[in-house]
Amino acid sequence: MPQLQGLVQRVKVTSGTILAWAYIGPTPDNTTLLIVTQNSSDPIDIAARASMAEALSSAAASGKQVIATYPDGSSEIDFVQILLA
């Protein structure tokens, strides 16, 4: 699975099928758009995906870098890691 590391330059968090749009990259004009979707009725999956959207928002506000993992050929984030340093 590919990974993208960088700053969350811009993020939009909403409710609905797409929970978050995250523009991740080294600078505001050099980003990749990845999304967090919610298309499951499993409560654990719902909570995990909501947490990913919140983590992206928190990283954007605090200027922390993230590593976003997503499947080949997709822009849907499966896992988010916030880097501490």
Secondary structure, DSSP 8 states (H G I E B T S, - for coil): --EEEEEEEEEEE-SSSEEEEEEEEEETTEEEEEEEE-----HHHHHHHHHHHHHHHHHHHHT-EEEEE--TT--B-SEEEE---
